[in-house]
Amino acid sequence: MDRRHFLKTGFVGVGTMVLPGNSWALKYYPTPSEKKWAVLYGTWCGSSRDAAVWISEGMGGIANVFDVRENPDLKGFDHVIVGGSIRSGVTPDELREYLKKNAQWLKDKVRGLFAVCGNMRRPVGPEQTAAFIDDHLAKLCGVAGVPSKVFLGRITKSLMDPQTARTMEKMEDYDNLHRSECMTFGREVLDSVTRVSPAQPTAR
Ligand SMILES: Cc1cc2nc3c(=O)[nH]c(=O)nc-3n(C[C@H](O)[C@H](O)[C@H](O)COP(=O)(O)O)c2cc1C
């Protein structure tokens, strides 16, 4: 085997060894910012991932966005927004486990909470905020009174595992998640922090 062919084969081999472990990693390149922001999400079929990215976009793209399945180390971040999709009234196991394990240090950094639910395609109200934010995510994070939002999500049966898709057989796919609402929430969270620290008007 000539040297060029050997190197090429070698790189392909290394690539296939390394990539599968990171196959769900969303590479997001935030806009530089004085303060480090992160959005952490838990999702099944991606609605909370998209909400998280759009929340960051509402903040001018300064927040890095992490899937909880990557088990990210967020200790180096100043501000964290946490959110997740809802099935049977709760967020994914991985998110709940992560929050329980990391609540001790995370509680001082959580600046916003969000949930993405179906709510039988009806508008969300105080009942959903109480169930998914106050009695669920806020408790898991050990925080109270931070800005929060419950978004309506979507159903994409082709992205579900076959067993779950079968339970949804009678339901049509739908999409009620709106980028503009997610962006508005991102701005609200950012404003809530910059309002609290008037001594640093440019810090975000
Ligand atoms: C199996 C299953 C259970 C669900 N349970 C609830 C629920 O208890 N309450 C609710 O409001 N929405 C519920 N939904 C709707 C989801 O929250 C909504 O479709 C969300 O956008 C899914 O997020 P994902 O894209 O991360 O899967 C459920 C959806 C599925 C597929």
The ligand as an SDF file (V2000), in Angstrom:
LIG
                    3D

 31 33  0  0  0  0  0  0  0  0999 V2000
  -46.0790    9.5420   23.8240 C   0  0  0  0  0  0  0  0  0  0  0  0
  -46.3880   11.0060   23.9700 C   0  0  0  0  0  0  0  0  0  0  0  0
  -46.8630   11.4800   25.1680 C   0  0  0  0  0  0  0  0  0  0  0  0
  -47.1770   12.8460   25.3080 C   0  0  0  0  0  0  0  0  0  0  0  0
  -47.6310   13.2940   26.5130 N   0  0  0  0  0  0  0  0  0  0  0  0
  -47.9920   14.5810   26.6300 C   0  0  0  0  0  0  0  0  0  0  0  0
  -48.5220   15.0680   27.8720 C   0  0  0  0  0  0  0  0  0  0  0  0
  -48.6220   14.3680   28.8730 O   0  0  0  0  0  0  0  0  0  0  0  0
  -48.9170   16.3650   27.9190 N   0  0  0  0  0  0  0  0  0  0  0  0
  -48.8320   17.2010   26.8390 C   0  0  0  0  0  0  0  0  0  0  0  0
  -49.2610   18.3550   26.9380 O   0  0  0  0  0  0  0  0  0  0  0  0
  -48.2760   16.7760   25.6710 N   0  0  0  0  0  0  0  0  0  0  0  0
  -47.8640   15.5030   25.5410 C   0  0  0  0  0  0  0  0  0  0  0  0
  -47.3240   15.0520   24.3680 N   0  0  0  0  0  0  0  0  0  0  0  0
  -47.0810   15.9950   23.2670 C   0  0  0  0  0  0  0  0  0  0  0  0
  -45.5990   16.4280   23.2420 C   0  0  0  0  0  0  0  0  0  0  0  0
  -45.2490   17.1220   24.3990 O   0  0  0  0  0  0  0  0  0  0  0  0
  -45.2920   17.2960   22.0290 C   0  0  0  0  0  0  0  0  0  0  0  0
  -45.6150   16.5820   20.8630 O   0  0  0  0  0  0  0  0  0  0  0  0
  -43.8350   17.7180   21.9870 C   0  0  0  0  0  0  0  0  0  0  0  0
  -43.6530   18.6730   20.9650 O   0  0  0  0  0  0  0  0  0  0  0  0
  -42.9220   16.5450   21.7550 C   0  0  0  0  0  0  0  0  0  0  0  0
  -41.5940   16.9350   21.8730 O   0  0  0  0  0  0  0  0  0  0  0  0
  -40.4150   16.1710   21.1140 P   0  0  0  0  0  0  0  0  0  0  0  0
  -40.3420   16.7430   19.7150 O   0  0  0  0  0  0  0  0  0  0  0  0
  -39.1960   16.4420   21.9030 O   0  0  0  0  0  0  0  0  0  0  0  0
  -40.7700   14.7150   21.0940 O   0  0  0  0  0  0  0  0  0  0  0  0
  -46.9980   13.7240   24.2150 C   0  0  0  0  0  0  0  0  0  0  0  0
  -46.5040   13.2300   23.0040 C   0  0  0  0  0  0  0  0  0  0  0  0
  -46.1920   11.8910   22.8690 C   0  0  0  0  0  0  0  0  0  0  0  0
  -45.6500   11.3810   21.5740 C   0  0  0  0  0  0  0  0  0  0  0  0
  1  2  1  0
  2  3  1  0
  2 30  2  0
  3  4  2  0
  4  5  1  0
  4 28  1  0
  5  6  2  0
  6  7  1  0
  6 13  1  0
  7  8  2  0
  7  9  1  0
  9 10  1  0
 10 11  2  0
 10 12  1  0
 12 13  2  0
 13 14  1  0
 14 15  1  0
 14 28  1  0
 15 16  1  0
 16 17  1  0
 16 18  1  0
 18 19  1  0
 18 20  1  0
 20 21  1  0
 20 22  1  0
 22 23  1  0
 23 24  1  0
 24 25  2  0
 24 26  1  0
 24 27  1  0
 28 29  2  0
 29 30  1  0
 30 31  1  0
M  END
$$$$
